[in-house]
Amino acid sequence: MKNEEILKLFTMKVKIIKSSKPTYWYADLIGNVFNVEYFNSRDYLVINSSFESNHFIKIYDAEVLKGR
């Protein structure tokens, strides 16, 4: 298995620490915590959410919480 494939097996909690662009859906949600999984080298995919479509968080806009 490749590293990216292994990472996709794990879910984690991340906290939004910033929004690189004011147009990102999470721009007004700084400090909120989301369950995510690794999607690619740039993005996390939000899981277990009430969103109707996929929502992504830029890796550099979030902090992985310890003790997932």
C-alpha positions as CSV (number, residue, x, y, z in Angstrom):
1,M,0.0,0.0,0.0
2,K,1.1,3.5,-0.7
3,N,1.3,6.1,2.1
4,E,-1.7,8.0,0.7
5,E,-3.8,4.8,0.7
6,I,-2.9,4.0,4.3
7,L,-3.8,7.6,5.4
8,K,-7.2,7.2,3.8
9,L,-8.0,4.4,6.2
10,F,-7.8,6.8,9.2
11,T,-10.3,9.4,10.4
12,M,-9.2,12.3,12.5
13,K,-10.5,15.5,14.0
14,V,-9.2,18.8,12.8
15,K,-9.7,22.3,14.0
16,I,-10.0,25.1,11.5
17,I,-7.2,27.6,12.3
18,K,-7.5,29.9,9.3
19,S,-9.1,30.3,5.9
20,S,-6.6,31.0,3.1
21,K,-9.4,32.5,1.0
22,P,-12.4,34.4,2.3
23,T,-14.6,32.4,-0.2
24,Y,-13.9,29.0,1.4
25,W,-17.0,27.5,3.0
26,Y,-15.3,27.4,6.4
27,A,-14.1,31.0,6.4
28,D,-16.6,31.9,9.1
29,L,-16.0,28.7,11.0
30,I,-12.5,29.3,12.5
31,G,-12.1,27.3,15.7
32,N,-14.7,24.7,14.7
33,V,-13.8,21.0,14.8
34,F,-14.6,18.5,12.0
35,N,-14.2,14.8,11.5
36,V,-12.1,14.3,8.4
37,E,-10.1,11.8,6.4
38,Y,-7.0,12.4,4.4
39,F,-8.1,13.0,0.7
40,N,-4.9,14.0,-1.0
41,S,-1.7,16.0,-0.4
42,R,-3.7,19.3,-0.2
43,D,-7.1,18.4,1.3
44,Y,-9.0,16.7,4.0
45,L,-12.5,15.4,3.2
46,V,-15.2,16.2,5.9
47,I,-17.0,13.0,6.9
48,N,-20.1,12.3,9.1
49,S,-21.6,15.7,8.2
50,S,-25.0,17.0,7.3
51,F,-23.7,18.6,4.1
52,E,-25.4,17.5,1.0
53,S,-22.2,17.4,-1.1
54,N,-18.5,16.8,-0.3
55,H,-16.7,19.5,1.6
56,F,-13.0,19.8,1.7
57,I,-10.6,21.6,4.1
58,K,-7.2,22.6,3.0
59,I,-4.5,20.8,5.0
60,Y,-2.7,24.1,5.7
61,D,-5.9,25.7,7.1
62,A,-6.4,23.1,9.8
63,E,-4.7,21.6,12.8
64,V,-4.9,17.9,13.6
65,L,-6.1,17.4,17.2
66,K,-4.1,15.1,19.3
67,G,-5.8,12.1,20.8
68,R,-8.1,11.7,17.9
